[in-house]
Amino acid sequence: MNLEDIRIQIDAIDRQLLDLLSSRADLVHEVGVVKKRDGLQIYAPEREEALLRRLIDMNKGRLPEKSIRAIYREIMSAALALEDDLKIAYLGPEGTYTHQAAIKRFGHSVNYAAQPNFSDVFDQVARRLADYGVVPIENSTEGAVSHTLDLFVDSPLFICSQILLRIENGLMASIPREEIKTLYSHPQVFGQCRSWILKNFPDADLVEVSSTTKAAQLARDNAHLGAAALGGALAAEIYGLNLLEESIQDRATNTTRFLVIGEKPCPPTGNDRTSILFAIHDRPGSLVNALKAFDQFQINMSKIESRPSKRKDWEYIFYVDLAGHCEDEKVAEALEELRKHCSVVKLLGSYPDSGE
Ligand SMILES: C=C(O[C@@H]1C=C(C(=O)O)C=C[C@H]1O)C(=O)O
């Protein structure tokens, strides 16, 4: 078959695909009307998860899972935009890893609003100026993002899904490598590249800034002073810097987990994760007794963090992630048992345990 003939067939298929996508859009529009009538959330992570899982299971063709996800991400992004003028607040500025994570989850058809700090992301969603927010919660090399943890204490919002993003840090500058005297970056990124910095720039000044895009901007503006930045390729692109070295993070699989926060929690999908916070009474054995609740009901606890309560010195708040959904009988019973040993137990959300 010659190229011309194959392309005629592709054109015919695209015509059919467009017709099918238009029919899908009509149905999506109806879904939007029903959701608004019944006061339901526009973004339905449990439905998206089920739909993607079903498509990947059904797939018998050549397309790898990654491509199916990417294609459907944009189809569902278009659907979200048709249902409502969706606005996603994220920790900016434009080009941050959080921005990349937000696009990975919500696609290119919805609106994005960069926020200057973590609390503004929470605030915009709580005030309904944005529909959902995206914030980082932990990195596989550097651990918890304590800012985000702290904001959950007084927030009325729920976690409705998570996003896993592989973080590839690079060295970027507009000057040659030999002229670099100062490295700008976010503290998390410095932490992720610690060995590389010691080996390659043991004498450089390290200056912590609020984001990797801010670091890129400073590297551009202070090039004459020997400035360079560590961050993502998107930041280098936005600020016109050269990527002098790629993939400089100490661990190749360096991944950050982000959370989507919204007004309502997510219904069960069968493969869920639950995040809670709790505070214990100040007496011997409190923490052990609290954690025994998970053992008693055989709940897998995947992580625990502690943070100062900021109300009383040496008083802590514990953050725990569990396997299962808060509506699962076992999890509900364990949480009930936990309450007996704690002064505060707060459900932060149950959401699909997948980040793709
Ligand atoms: C169409 C819906 O709304 C959104 C878009 C989806 C889609 O395009 O399939 C799926 C879930 C929702 O996030 C729905 O809830 O069914």
The ligand as a MOL file (V3000), in Angstrom:
LIG
                    3D

  0  0  0     0  0            999 V3000
M  V30 BEGIN CTAB
M  V30 COUNTS 16 16 0 0 0
M  V30 BEGIN ATOM
M  V30 1 C -18.2580 13.0720 32.3890 0
M  V30 2 C -18.0200 13.0860 33.6920 0
M  V30 3 O -17.2670 14.1130 34.3190 0
M  V30 4 C -15.8550 14.1410 34.3510 0
M  V30 5 C -15.2960 13.6980 33.0580 0
M  V30 6 C -15.1660 12.3310 32.8170 0
M  V30 7 C -15.0580 11.8120 31.4210 0
M  V30 8 O -14.7760 12.5750 30.5070 0
M  V30 9 O -15.3110 10.6160 31.2230 0
M  V30 10 C -15.1680 11.4390 33.9010 0
M  V30 11 C -15.2910 11.8770 35.1920 0
M  V30 12 C -15.4250 13.2920 35.5360 0
M  V30 13 O -14.2040 13.7730 36.1130 0
M  V30 14 C -18.5820 12.0510 34.6090 0
M  V30 15 O -18.5650 12.2610 35.8320 0
M  V30 16 O -19.0540 11.0270 34.1090 0
M  V30 END ATOM
M  V30 BEGIN BOND
M  V30 1 2 1 2
M  V30 2 1 2 3
M  V30 3 1 2 14
M  V30 4 1 3 4
M  V30 5 1 4 5
M  V30 6 1 4 12
M  V30 7 2 5 6
M  V30 8 1 6 7
M  V30 9 1 6 10
M  V30 10 2 7 8
M  V30 11 1 7 9
M  V30 12 2 10 11
M  V30 13 1 11 12
M  V30 14 1 12 13
M  V30 15 2 14 15
M  V30 16 1 14 16
M  V30 END BOND
M  V30 END CTAB
M  END
